[in-house]
């Protein structure tokens, strides 16, 4: 599976099978800069996107 995620978009991945596994990668262009990286905050995401509460809880700690 391959998809393009537009800049400024939150994304995440999960494995639905209890004993499954997955490999996820992220290729960026232009080059990745740690200065531009922001780790999602569960509370902020839930307040901003309440309609996605279930997904946010499943993909964040």
TORTIKOL-261061 format. One record per atom (N, C-alpha, C, O): x, y, z; residue number from 1; residue in three letters; atom name. Coordinates in Angstrom, 2 decimals. Atoms other than C-alpha are relative to their C-alpha. Layout:
<pts>
<pt><east>X</east><north>Y</north><up>Z</up><n>NUM</n><res>ALA</res><atom>CA</atom></pt>
...
</pts>
This chain:
<pts>
<pt><east>0.85</east><north>-1.17</north><up>0.00</up><n>1</n><res>UNK</res><atom>N</atom></pt>
<pt><east>0.00</east><north>0.00</north><up>0.00</up><n>1</n><res>UNK</res><atom>CA</atom></pt>
<pt><east>0.89</east><north>1.23</north><up>0.00</up><n>1</n><res>UNK</res><atom>C</atom></pt>
<pt><east>1.86</east><north>1.30</north><up>0.75</up><n>1</n><res>UNK</res><atom>O</atom></pt>
<pt><east>-0.76</east><north>-1.25</north><up>0.09</up><n>2</n><res>UNK</res><atom>N</atom></pt>
<pt><east>1.33</east><north>3.43</north><up>-0.91</up><n>2</n><res>UNK</res><atom>CA</atom></pt>
<pt><east>-1.01</east><north>1.14</north><up>-0.10</up><n>2</n><res>UNK</res><atom>C</atom></pt>
<pt><east>-1.99</east><north>1.04</north><up>-0.84</up><n>2</n><res>UNK</res><atom>O</atom></pt>
<pt><east>0.89</east><north>-1.15</north><up>0.08</up><n>3</n><res>UNK</res><atom>N</atom></pt>
<pt><east>-0.33</east><north>6.77</north><up>-0.37</up><n>3</n><res>UNK</res><atom>CA</atom></pt>
<pt><east>0.80</east><north>1.27</north><up>0.18</up><n>3</n><res>UNK</res><atom>C</atom></pt>
<pt><east>1.87</east><north>1.26</north><up>0.79</up><n>3</n><res>UNK</res><atom>O</atom></pt>
<pt><east>-0.63</east><north>-1.31</north><up>-0.16</up><n>4</n><res>UNK</res><atom>N</atom></pt>
<pt><east>0.60</east><north>10.44</north><up>-0.55</up><n>4</n><res>UNK</res><atom>CA</atom></pt>
<pt><east>-0.76</east><north>0.75</north><up>1.08</up><n>4</n><res>UNK</res><atom>C</atom></pt>
<pt><east>-1.98</east><north>0.88</north><up>1.02</up><n>4</n><res>UNK</res><atom>O</atom></pt>
<pt><east>0.59</east><north>-0.77</north><up>-1.10</up><n>5</n><res>UNK</res><atom>N</atom></pt>
<pt><east>-0.02</east><north>12.46</north><up>2.61</up><n>5</n><res>UNK</res><atom>CA</atom></pt>
<pt><east>0.43</east><north>1.45</north><up>-0.19</up><n>5</n><res>UNK</res><atom>C</atom></pt>
<pt><east>1.62</east><north>1.75</north><up>-0.14</up><n>5</n><res>UNK</res><atom>O</atom></pt>
<pt><east>-0.36</east><north>-1.41</north><up>0.22</up><n>6</n><res>UNK</res><atom>N</atom></pt>
<pt><east>-0.18</east><north>16.22</north><up>2.00</up><n>6</n><res>UNK</res><atom>CA</atom></pt>
<pt><east>0.70</east><north>0.61</north><up>1.21</up><n>6</n><res>UNK</res><atom>C</atom></pt>
<pt><east>0.48</east><north>0.19</north><up>2.35</up><n>6</n><res>UNK</res><atom>O</atom></pt>
<pt><east>-0.68</east><north>-0.72</north><up>-1.08</up><n>7</n><res>UNK</res><atom>N</atom></pt>
<pt><east>2.02</east><north>18.54</north><up>4.05</up><n>7</n><res>UNK</res><atom>CA</atom></pt>
<pt><east>-1.03</east><north>0.54</north><up>0.98</up><n>7</n><res>UNK</res><atom>C</atom></pt>
<pt><east>-2.12</east><north>0.97</north><up>0.58</up><n>7</n><res>UNK</res><atom>O</atom></pt>
<pt><east>0.90</east><north>-0.54</north><up>-1.02</up><n>8</n><res>UNK</res><atom>N</atom></pt>
<pt><east>0.44</east><north>19.60</north><up>7.33</up><n>8</n><res>UNK</res><atom>CA</atom></pt>
<pt><east>-1.10</east><north>-0.95</north><up>0.42</up><n>8</n><res>UNK</res><atom>C</atom></pt>
<pt><east>-2.02</east><north>-0.55</north><up>1.14</up><n>8</n><res>UNK</res><atom>O</atom></pt>
<pt><east>1.02</east><north>0.99</north><up>-0.30</up><n>9</n><res>UNK</res><atom>N</atom></pt>
<pt><east>-1.62</east><north>16.40</north><up>7.62</up><n>9</n><res>UNK</res><atom>CA</atom></pt>
<pt><east>0.51</east><north>-0.98</north><up>1.05</up><n>9</n><res>UNK</res><atom>C</atom></pt>
<pt><east>1.64</east><north>-1.46</north><up>0.96</up><n>9</n><res>UNK</res><atom>O</atom></pt>
<pt><east>-0.36</east><north>1.01</north><up>-1.00</up><n>10</n><res>UNK</res><atom>N</atom></pt>
<pt><east>-1.58</east><north>14.11</north><up>10.67</up><n>10</n><res>UNK</res><atom>CA</atom></pt>
<pt><east>-0.25</east><north>-1.37</north><up>-0.59</up><n>10</n><res>UNK</res><atom>C</atom></pt>
<pt><east>-1.24</east><north>-1.57</north><up>-1.30</up><n>10</n><res>UNK</res><atom>O</atom></pt>
<pt><east>0.23</east><north>1.36</north><up>0.45</up><n>11</n><res>UNK</res><atom>N</atom></pt>
<pt><east>-1.17</east><north>10.43</north><up>9.91</up><n>11</n><res>UNK</res><atom>CA</atom></pt>
<pt><east>0.58</east><north>-0.98</north><up>1.01</up><n>11</n><res>UNK</res><atom>C</atom></pt>
<pt><east>1.46</east><north>-0.63</north><up>1.80</up><n>11</n><res>UNK</res><atom>O</atom></pt>
<pt><east>-0.46</east><north>1.04</north><up>-0.90</up><n>12</n><res>UNK</res><atom>N</atom></pt>
<pt><east>-0.62</east><north>7.19</north><up>11.78</up><n>12</n><res>UNK</res><atom>CA</atom></pt>
<pt><east>-0.27</east><north>-1.35</north><up>-0.62</up><n>12</n><res>UNK</res><atom>C</atom></pt>
<pt><east>-0.90</east><north>-1.45</north><up>-1.67</up><n>12</n><res>UNK</res><atom>O</atom></pt>
<pt><east>0.20</east><north>1.36</north><up>0.50</up><n>13</n><res>UNK</res><atom>N</atom></pt>
<pt><east>-0.61</east><north>3.43</north><up>11.32</up><n>13</n><res>UNK</res><atom>CA</atom></pt>
<pt><east>-0.22</east><north>-0.93</north><up>1.17</up><n>13</n><res>UNK</res><atom>C</atom></pt>
<pt><east>0.25</east><north>-0.68</north><up>2.28</up><n>13</n><res>UNK</res><atom>O</atom></pt>
<pt><east>0.26</east><north>1.01</north><up>-1.03</up><n>14</n><res>UNK</res><atom>N</atom></pt>
<pt><east>-1.80</east><north>0.41</north><up>13.26</up><n>14</n><res>UNK</res><atom>CA</atom></pt>
<pt><east>-0.07</east><north>-1.37</north><up>-0.66</up><n>14</n><res>UNK</res><atom>C</atom></pt>
<pt><east>-0.32</east><north>-1.49</north><up>-1.86</up><n>14</n><res>UNK</res><atom>O</atom></pt>
<pt><east>0.17</east><north>1.38</north><up>0.45</up><n>15</n><res>UNK</res><atom>N</atom></pt>
<pt><east>-1.83</east><north>-3.37</north><up>12.95</up><n>15</n><res>UNK</res><atom>CA</atom></pt>
<pt><east>-1.26</east><north>-0.52</north><up>0.68</up><n>15</n><res>UNK</res><atom>C</atom></pt>
<pt><east>-1.35</east><north>-0.50</north><up>1.91</up><n>15</n><res>UNK</res><atom>O</atom></pt>
<pt><east>1.28</east><north>0.41</north><up>-0.56</up><n>16</n><res>UNK</res><atom>N</atom></pt>
<pt><east>-5.34</east><north>-4.75</north><up>13.41</up><n>16</n><res>UNK</res><atom>CA</atom></pt>
<pt><east>0.01</east><north>-1.41</north><up>0.59</up><n>16</n><res>UNK</res><atom>C</atom></pt>
<pt><east>-0.80</east><north>-1.71</north><up>1.46</up><n>16</n><res>UNK</res><atom>O</atom></pt>
<pt><east>-0.07</east><north>1.37</north><up>-0.51</up><n>17</n><res>UNK</res><atom>N</atom></pt>
<pt><east>-4.37</east><north>-8.39</north><up>14.04</up><n>17</n><res>UNK</res><atom>CA</atom></pt>
<pt><east>0.78</east><north>-0.03</north><up>1.31</up><n>17</n><res>UNK</res><atom>C</atom></pt>
<pt><east>1.86</east><north>0.56</north><up>1.40</up><n>17</n><res>UNK</res><atom>O</atom></pt>
<pt><east>-0.66</east><north>0.06</north><up>-1.30</up><n>18</n><res>UNK</res><atom>N</atom></pt>
<pt><east>-3.47</east><north>-9.16</north><up>17.67</up><n>18</n><res>UNK</res><atom>CA</atom></pt>
<pt><east>1.42</east><north>-0.55</north><up>-0.08</up><n>18</n><res>UNK</res><atom>C</atom></pt>
<pt><east>2.31</east><north>-0.07</north><up>0.63</up><n>18</n><res>UNK</res><atom>O</atom></pt>
<pt><east>-1.33</east><north>0.60</north><up>0.12</up><n>19</n><res>UNK</res><atom>N</atom></pt>
<pt><east>-0.50</east><north>-11.30</north><up>16.64</up><n>19</n><res>UNK</res><atom>CA</atom></pt>
<pt><east>0.67</east><north>0.37</north><up>-1.31</up><n>19</n><res>UNK</res><atom>C</atom></pt>
<pt><east>1.59</east><north>-0.31</north><up>-1.76</up><n>19</n><res>UNK</res><atom>O</atom></pt>
<pt><east>-0.56</east><north>-0.42</north><up>1.27</up><n>20</n><res>UNK</res><atom>N</atom></pt>
<pt><east>0.27</east><north>-9.43</north><up>13.44</up><n>20</n><res>UNK</res><atom>CA</atom></pt>
<pt><east>1.19</east><north>0.91</north><up>0.17</up><n>20</n><res>UNK</res><atom>C</atom></pt>
<pt><east>1.63</east><north>1.20</north><up>1.29</up><n>20</n><res>UNK</res><atom>O</atom></pt>
<pt><east>-1.12</east><north>-0.94</north><up>-0.01</up><n>21</n><res>UNK</res><atom>N</atom></pt>
<pt><east>3.10</east><north>-7.13</north><up>12.53</up><n>21</n><res>UNK</res><atom>CA</atom></pt>
<pt><east>-0.12</east><north>0.88</north><up>-1.23</up><n>21</n><res>UNK</res><atom>C</atom></pt>
<pt><east>-0.88</east><north>0.58</north><up>-2.15</up><n>21</n><res>UNK</res><atom>O</atom></pt>
<pt><east>0.03</east><north>-0.90</north><up>1.13</up><n>22</n><res>UNK</res><atom>N</atom></pt>
<pt><east>3.69</east><north>-4.28</north><up>10.16</up><n>22</n><res>UNK</res><atom>CA</atom></pt>
<pt><east>1.33</east><north>0.71</north><up>-0.15</up><n>22</n><res>UNK</res><atom>C</atom></pt>
<pt><east>2.12</east><north>0.78</north><up>0.79</up><n>22</n><res>UNK</res><atom>O</atom></pt>
<pt><east>-1.17</east><north>-0.81</north><up>0.28</up><n>23</n><res>UNK</res><atom>N</atom></pt>
<pt><east>6.42</east><north>-2.25</north><up>8.57</up><n>23</n><res>UNK</res><atom>CA</atom></pt>
<pt><east>-0.50</east><north>1.28</north><up>-0.66</up><n>23</n><res>UNK</res><atom>C</atom></pt>
<pt><east>-1.16</east><north>1.23</north><up>-1.69</up><n>23</n><res>UNK</res><atom>O</atom></pt>
<pt><east>0.45</east><north>-1.28</north><up>0.55</up><n>24</n><res>UNK</res><atom>N</atom></pt>
<pt><east>5.79</east><north>1.42</north><up>7.96</up><n>24</n><res>UNK</res><atom>CA</atom></pt>
<pt><east>1.22</east><north>0.88</north><up>-0.24</up><n>24</n><res>UNK</res><atom>C</atom></pt>
<pt><east>2.18</east><north>0.85</north><up>0.53</up><n>24</n><res>UNK</res><atom>O</atom></pt>
<pt><east>-1.08</east><north>-0.92</north><up>0.32</up><n>25</n><res>UNK</res><atom>N</atom></pt>
<pt><east>8.04</east><north>3.98</north><up>6.36</up><n>25</n><res>UNK</res><atom>CA</atom></pt>
<pt><east>-0.59</east><north>1.33</north><up>-0.45</up><n>25</n><res>UNK</res><atom>C</atom></pt>
<pt><east>-1.76</east><north>1.42</north><up>-0.80</up><n>25</n><res>UNK</res><atom>O</atom></pt>
<pt><east>0.45</east><north>-1.32</north><up>0.41</up><n>26</n><res>UNK</res><atom>N</atom></pt>
<pt><east>7.83</east><north>7.63</north><up>5.52</up><n>26</n><res>UNK</res><atom>CA</atom></pt>
<pt><east>1.12</east><north>0.65</north><up>-0.81</up><n>26</n><res>UNK</res><atom>C</atom></pt>
<pt><east>2.19</east><north>0.95</north><up>-0.28</up><n>26</n><res>UNK</res><atom>O</atom></pt>
<pt><east>-0.96</east><north>-0.67</north><up>0.87</up><n>27</n><res>UNK</res><atom>N</atom></pt>
<pt><east>9.65</east><north>9.17</north><up>2.58</up><n>27</n><res>UNK</res><atom>CA</atom></pt>
<pt><east>-0.45</east><north>1.44</north><up>-0.16</up><n>27</n><res>UNK</res><atom>C</atom></pt>
<pt><east>-1.62</east><north>1.70</north><up>-0.46</up><n>27</n><res>UNK</res><atom>O</atom></pt>
<pt><east>0.37</east><north>-1.41</north><up>0.08</up><n>28</n><res>UNK</res><atom>N</atom></pt>
<pt><east>9.73</east><north>12.95</north><up>2.52</up><n>28</n><res>UNK</res><atom>CA</atom></pt>
<pt><east>0.74</east><north>0.70</north><up>-1.12</up><n>28</n><res>UNK</res><atom>C</atom></pt>
<pt><east>1.89</east><north>0.37</north><up>-1.44</up><n>28</n><res>UNK</res><atom>O</atom></pt>
<pt><east>-0.63</east><north>-0.85</north><up>1.01</up><n>29</n><res>UNK</res><atom>N</atom></pt>
<pt><east>10.43</east><north>15.48</north><up>-0.21</up><n>29</n><res>UNK</res><atom>CA</atom></pt>
<pt><east>-0.68</east><north>1.37</north><up>0.08</up><n>29</n><res>UNK</res><atom>C</atom></pt>
<pt><east>-1.90</east><north>1.43</north><up>0.00</up><n>29</n><res>UNK</res><atom>O</atom></pt>
<pt><east>-1.46</east><north>-0.05</north><up>-0.10</up><n>30</n><res>UNK</res><atom>N</atom></pt>
<pt><east>11.92</east><north>17.95</north><up>0.14</up><n>30</n><res>UNK</res><atom>CA</atom></pt>
<pt><east>0.47</east><north>-0.70</north><up>1.27</up><n>30</n><res>UNK</res><atom>C</atom></pt>
<pt><east>-0.33</east><north>-1.24</north><up>2.03</up><n>30</n><res>UNK</res><atom>O</atom></pt>
<pt><east>-0.62</east><north>0.75</north><up>-1.09</up><n>31</n><res>UNK</res><atom>N</atom></pt>
<pt><east>14.29</east><north>16.52</north><up>2.74</up><n>31</n><res>UNK</res><atom>CA</atom></pt>
<pt><east>-0.64</east><north>0.28</north><up>1.35</up><n>31</n><res>UNK</res><atom>C</atom></pt>
<pt><east>-1.09</east><north>1.39</north><up>1.63</up><n>31</n><res>UNK</res><atom>O</atom></pt>
<pt><east>0.53</east><north>-0.11</north><up>-1.36</up><n>32</n><res>UNK</res><atom>N</atom></pt>
<pt><east>13.10</east><north>15.87</north><up>6.30</up><n>32</n><res>UNK</res><atom>CA</atom></pt>
<pt><east>0.91</east><north>0.88</north><up>0.85</up><n>32</n><res>UNK</res><atom>C</atom></pt>
<pt><east>2.13</east><north>0.77</north><up>0.77</up><n>32</n><res>UNK</res><atom>O</atom></pt>
<pt><east>-0.74</east><north>-0.85</north><up>-0.94</up><n>33</n><res>UNK</res><atom>N</atom></pt>
<pt><east>14.14</east><north>18.46</north><up>8.89</up><n>33</n><res>UNK</res><atom>CA</atom></pt>
<pt><east>-0.61</east><north>-0.19</north><up>1.38</up><n>33</n><res>UNK</res><atom>C</atom></pt>
<pt><east>-1.82</east><north>0.01</north><up>1.55</up><n>33</n><res>UNK</res><atom>O</atom></pt>
<pt><east>0.53</east><north>0.17</north><up>-1.35</up><n>34</n><res>UNK</res><atom>N</atom></pt>
<pt><east>13.81</east><north>17.71</north><up>12.62</up><n>34</n><res>UNK</res><atom>CA</atom></pt>
<pt><east>-0.63</east><north>1.28</north><up>0.53</up><n>34</n><res>UNK</res><atom>C</atom></pt>
<pt><east>-1.55</east><north>1.22</north><up>1.35</up><n>34</n><res>UNK</res><atom>O</atom></pt>
<pt><east>0.57</east><north>-1.28</north><up>-0.44</up><n>35</n><res>UNK</res><atom>N</atom></pt>
<pt><east>13.08</east><north>21.41</north><up>13.14</up><n>35</n><res>UNK</res><atom>CA</atom></pt>
<pt><east>-1.47</east><north>0.11</north><up>-0.39</up><n>35</n><res>UNK</res><atom>C</atom></pt>
<pt><east>-2.22</east><north>0.85</north><up>0.26</up><n>35</n><res>UNK</res><atom>O</atom></pt>
<pt><east>1.39</east><north>-0.05</north><up>0.47</up><n>36</n><res>UNK</res><atom>N</atom></pt>
<pt><east>9.80</east><north>20.86</north><up>11.24</up><n>36</n><res>UNK</res><atom>CA</atom></pt>
<pt><east>-0.86</east><north>-1.12</north><up>0.58</up><n>36</n><res>UNK</res><atom>C</atom></pt>
<pt><east>-2.06</east><north>-1.16</north><up>0.34</up><n>36</n><res>UNK</res><atom>O</atom></pt>
<pt><east>0.71</east><north>1.17</north><up>-0.54</up><n>37</n><res>UNK</res><atom>N</atom></pt>
<pt><east>8.83</east><north>17.66</north><up>13.13</up><n>37</n><res>UNK</res><atom>CA</atom></pt>
<pt><east>-0.80</east><north>0.38</north><up>1.23</up><n>37</n><res>UNK</res><atom>C</atom></pt>
<pt><east>-0.32</east><north>1.11</north><up>2.10</up><n>37</n><res>UNK</res><atom>O</atom></pt>
<pt><east>0.85</east><north>-0.21</north><up>-1.17</up><n>38</n><res>UNK</res><atom>N</atom></pt>
<pt><east>5.95</east><north>17.76</north><up>15.60</up><n>38</n><res>UNK</res><atom>CA</atom></pt>
<pt><east>-0.68</east><north>-1.32</north><up>0.35</up><n>38</n><res>UNK</res><atom>C</atom></pt>
<pt><east>-1.43</east><north>-1.86</north><up>-0.46</up><n>38</n><res>UNK</res><atom>O</atom></pt>
<pt><east>0.65</east><north>1.21</north><up>-0.47</up><n>39</n><res>UNK</res><atom>N</atom></pt>
<pt><east>4.88</east><north>14.72</north><up>17.61</up><n>39</n><res>UNK</res><atom>CA</atom></pt>
<pt><east>-1.40</east><north>0.36</north><up>0.48</up><n>39</n><res>UNK</res><atom>C</atom></pt>
<pt><east>-1.58</east><north>1.34</north><up>1.21</up><n>39</n><res>UNK</res><atom>O</atom></pt>
<pt><east>1.38</east><north>-0.29</north><up>-0.36</up><n>40</n><res>UNK</res><atom>N</atom></pt>
<pt><east>1.11</east><north>14.60</north><up>18.04</up><n>40</n><res>UNK</res><atom>CA</atom></pt>
<pt><east>-0.24</east><north>-0.12</north><up>1.50</up><n>40</n><res>UNK</res><atom>C</atom></pt>
<pt><east>0.36</east><north>-0.96</north><up>2.17</up><n>40</n><res>UNK</res><atom>O</atom></pt>
<pt><east>0.42</east><north>0.04</north><up>-1.40</up><n>41</n><res>UNK</res><atom>N</atom></pt>
<pt><east>-0.41</east><north>15.29</north><up>21.45</up><n>41</n><res>UNK</res><atom>CA</atom></pt>
<pt><east>-1.44</east><north>-0.48</north><up>0.04</up><n>41</n><res>UNK</res><atom>C</atom></pt>
<pt><east>-2.32</east><north>0.13</north><up>-0.58</up><n>41</n><res>UNK</res><atom>O</atom></pt>
<pt><east>1.33</east><north>0.61</north><up>-0.04</up><n>42</n><res>UNK</res><atom>N</atom></pt>
<pt><east>-3.44</east><north>13.12</north><up>22.24</up><n>42</n><res>UNK</res><atom>CA</atom></pt>
<pt><east>-1.08</east><north>1.00</north><up>0.38</up><n>42</n><res>UNK</res><atom>C</atom></pt>
<pt><east>-2.12</east><north>1.08</north><up>-0.29</up><n>42</n><res>UNK</res><atom>O</atom></pt>
<pt><east>1.02</east><north>-0.94</north><up>-0.48</up><n>43</n><res>UNK</res><atom>N</atom></pt>
<pt><east>-5.32</east><north>15.82</north><up>24.15</up><n>43</n><res>UNK</res><atom>CA</atom></pt>
<pt><east>-0.30</east><north>1.08</north><up>-1.04</up><n>43</n><res>UNK</res><atom>C</atom></pt>
<pt><east>-1.46</east><north>1.40</north><up>-1.29</up><n>43</n><res>UNK</res><atom>O</atom></pt>
<pt><east>0.19</east><north>-1.05</north><up>1.01</up><n>44</n><res>UNK</res><atom>N</atom></pt>
<pt><east>-4.77</east><north>18.51</north><up>21.50</up><n>44</n><res>UNK</res><atom>CA</atom></pt>
<pt><east>-0.73</east><north>-0.57</north><up>-1.21</up><n>44</n><res>UNK</res><atom>C</atom></pt>
<pt><east>-1.64</east><north>0.08</north><up>-1.74</up><n>44</n><res>UNK</res><atom>O</atom></pt>
<pt><east>0.69</east><north>0.61</north><up>1.14</up><n>45</n><res>UNK</res><atom>N</atom></pt>
<pt><east>-5.80</east><north>16.14</north><up>18.70</up><n>45</n><res>UNK</res><atom>CA</atom></pt>
<pt><east>-1.47</east><north>-0.24</north><up>0.31</up><n>45</n><res>UNK</res><atom>C</atom></pt>
<pt><east>-2.34</east><north>0.04</north><up>-0.52</up><n>45</n><res>UNK</res><atom>O</atom></pt>
<pt><east>1.39</east><north>0.29</north><up>-0.39</up><n>46</n><res>UNK</res><atom>N</atom></pt>
<pt><east>-8.95</east><north>15.09</north><up>20.59</up><n>46</n><res>UNK</res><atom>CA</atom></pt>
<pt><east>-0.83</east><north>1.27</north><up>0.06</up><n>46</n><res>UNK</res><atom>C</atom></pt>
<pt><east>-2.01</east><north>1.26</north><up>-0.31</up><n>46</n><res>UNK</res><atom>O</atom></pt>
<pt><east>0.72</east><north>-1.27</north><up>-0.06</up><n>47</n><res>UNK</res><atom>N</atom></pt>
<pt><east>-9.91</east><north>18.72</north><up>21.19</up><n>47</n><res>UNK</res><atom>CA</atom></pt>
<pt><east>-0.22</east><north>0.59</north><up>-1.39</up><n>47</n><res>UNK</res><atom>C</atom></pt>
<pt><east>-1.25</east><north>1.21</north><up>-1.65</up><n>47</n><res>UNK</res><atom>O</atom></pt>
<pt><east>0.08</east><north>-0.55</north><up>1.35</up><n>48</n><res>UNK</res><atom>N</atom></pt>
<pt><east>-9.24</east><north>19.67</north><up>17.57</up><n>48</n><res>UNK</res><atom>CA</atom></pt>
<pt><east>-0.90</east><north>-0.83</north><up>-0.91</up><n>48</n><res>UNK</res><atom>C</atom></pt>
<pt><east>-1.61</east><north>-0.29</north><up>-1.76</up><n>48</n><res>UNK</res><atom>O</atom></pt>
<pt><east>0.74</east><north>0.92</north><up>0.87</up><n>49</n><res>UNK</res><atom>N</atom></pt>
<pt><east>-10.85</east><north>16.60</north><up>15.98</up><n>49</n><res>UNK</res><atom>CA</atom></pt>
<pt><east>-0.87</east><north>-0.95</north><up>0.84</up><n>49</n><res>UNK</res><atom>C</atom></pt>
<pt><east>-0.62</east><north>-2.15</north><up>0.83</up><n>49</n><res>UNK</res><atom>O</atom></pt>
<pt><east>0.80</east><north>0.86</north><up>-0.87</up><n>50</n><res>UNK</res><atom>N</atom></pt>
<pt><east>-13.52</east><north>15.30</north><up>18.41</up><n>50</n><res>UNK</res><atom>CA</atom></pt>
<pt><east>-0.74</east><north>-1.11</north><up>-0.76</up><n>50</n><res>UNK</res><atom>C</atom></pt>
<pt><east>-1.06</east><north>-2.15</north><up>-0.18</up><n>50</n><res>UNK</res><atom>O</atom></pt>
<pt><east>0.70</east><north>1.01</north><up>0.80</up><n>51</n><res>UNK</res><atom>N</atom></pt>
<pt><east>-15.22</east><north>13.39</north><up>15.59</up><n>51</n><res>UNK</res><atom>CA</atom></pt>
<pt><east>0.86</east><north>-1.23</north><up>-0.25</up><n>51</n><res>UNK</res><atom>C</atom></pt>
<pt><east>0.36</east><north>-2.25</north><up>-0.71</up><n>51</n><res>UNK</res><atom>O</atom></pt>
<pt><east>-0.92</east><north>1.12</north><up>0.21</up><n>52</n><res>UNK</res><atom>N</atom></pt>
<pt><east>-12.14</east><north>11.13</north><up>15.42</up><n>52</n><res>UNK</res><atom>CA</atom></pt>
<pt><east>0.57</east><north>-0.53</north><up>1.31</up><n>52</n><res>UNK</res><atom>C</atom></pt>
<pt><east>1.67</east><north>-1.10</north><up>1.33</up><n>52</n><res>UNK</res><atom>O</atom></pt>
<pt><east>-0.45</east><north>0.38</north><up>-1.34</up><n>53</n><res>UNK</res><atom>N</atom></pt>
<pt><east>-11.85</east><north>10.39</north><up>19.15</up><n>53</n><res>UNK</res><atom>CA</atom></pt>
<pt><east>0.48</east><north>-1.46</north><up>0.06</up><n>53</n><res>UNK</res><atom>C</atom></pt>
<pt><east>1.53</east><north>-1.74</north><up>0.63</up><n>53</n><res>UNK</res><atom>O</atom></pt>
<pt><east>-0.36</east><north>1.42</north><up>-0.05</up><n>54</n><res>UNK</res><atom>N</atom></pt>
<pt><east>-11.77</east><north>6.60</north><up>18.68</up><n>54</n><res>UNK</res><atom>CA</atom></pt>
<pt><east>1.33</east><north>-0.28</north><up>-0.69</up><n>54</n><res>UNK</res><atom>C</atom></pt>
<pt><east>2.15</east><north>-1.02</north><up>-0.15</up><n>54</n><res>UNK</res><atom>O</atom></pt>
<pt><east>-1.25</east><north>0.19</north><up>0.74</up><n>55</n><res>UNK</res><atom>N</atom></pt>
<pt><east>-8.99</east><north>6.70</north><up>16.10</up><n>55</n><res>UNK</res><atom>CA</atom></pt>
<pt><east>1.17</east><north>0.62</north><up>0.78</up><n>55</n><res>UNK</res><atom>C</atom></pt>
<pt><east>2.24</east><north>0.01</north><up>0.87</up><n>55</n><res>UNK</res><atom>O</atom></pt>
<pt><east>-1.05</east><north>-0.69</north><up>-0.76</up><n>56</n><res>UNK</res><atom>N</atom></pt>
<pt><east>-6.98</east><north>9.18</north><up>18.18</up><n>56</n><res>UNK</res><atom>CA</atom></pt>
<pt><east>0.41</east><north>-0.85</north><up>1.20</up><n>56</n><res>UNK</res><atom>C</atom></pt>
<pt><east>1.60</east><north>-1.00</north><up>1.47</up><n>56</n><res>UNK</res><atom>O</atom></pt>
<pt><east>-0.32</east><north>0.83</north><up>-1.17</up><n>57</n><res>UNK</res><atom>N</atom></pt>
<pt><east>-7.21</east><north>6.95</north><up>21.27</up><n>57</n><res>UNK</res><atom>CA</atom></pt>
<pt><east>0.75</east><north>-1.26</north><up>-0.41</up><n>57</n><res>UNK</res><atom>C</atom></pt>
<pt><east>1.66</east><north>-1.70</north><up>0.30</up><n>57</n><res>UNK</res><atom>O</atom></pt>
<pt><east>-0.64</east><north>1.23</north><up>0.46</up><n>58</n><res>UNK</res><atom>N</atom></pt>
<pt><east>-6.19</east><north>3.88</north><up>19.27</up><n>58</n><res>UNK</res><atom>CA</atom></pt>
<pt><east>1.44</east><north>0.23</north><up>-0.47</up><n>58</n><res>UNK</res><atom>C</atom></pt>
<pt><east>2.28</east><north>-0.65</north><up>-0.34</up><n>58</n><res>UNK</res><atom>O</atom></pt>
<pt><east>-1.31</east><north>-0.25</north><up>0.59</up><n>59</n><res>UNK</res><atom>N</atom></pt>
<pt><east>-3.16</east><north>5.54</north><up>17.65</up><n>59</n><res>UNK</res><atom>CA</atom></pt>
<pt><east>0.95</east><north>0.84</north><up>0.85</up><n>59</n><res>UNK</res><atom>C</atom></pt>
<pt><east>2.08</east><north>1.10</north><up>0.44</up><n>59</n><res>UNK</res><atom>O</atom></pt>
<pt><east>-0.87</east><north>-0.82</north><up>-0.86</up><n>60</n><res>UNK</res><atom>N</atom></pt>
<pt><east>-1.79</east><north>7.62</north><up>20.54</up><n>60</n><res>UNK</res><atom>CA</atom></pt>
<pt><east>0.07</east><north>-0.59</north><up>1.39</up><n>60</n><res>UNK</res><atom>C</atom></pt>
<pt><east>-0.73</east><north>-1.45</north><up>1.77</up><n>60</n><res>UNK</res><atom>O</atom></pt>
<pt><east>-0.14</east><north>0.44</north><up>-1.39</up><n>61</n><res>UNK</res><atom>N</atom></pt>
<pt><east>-0.61</east><north>7.08</north><up>24.09</up><n>61</n><res>UNK</res><atom>CA</atom></pt>
<pt><east>-0.32</east><north>1.15</north><up>0.92</up><n>61</n><res>UNK</res><atom>C</atom></pt>
<pt><east>-0.27</east><north>0.99</north><up>2.14</up><n>61</n><res>UNK</res><atom>O</atom></pt>
</pts>
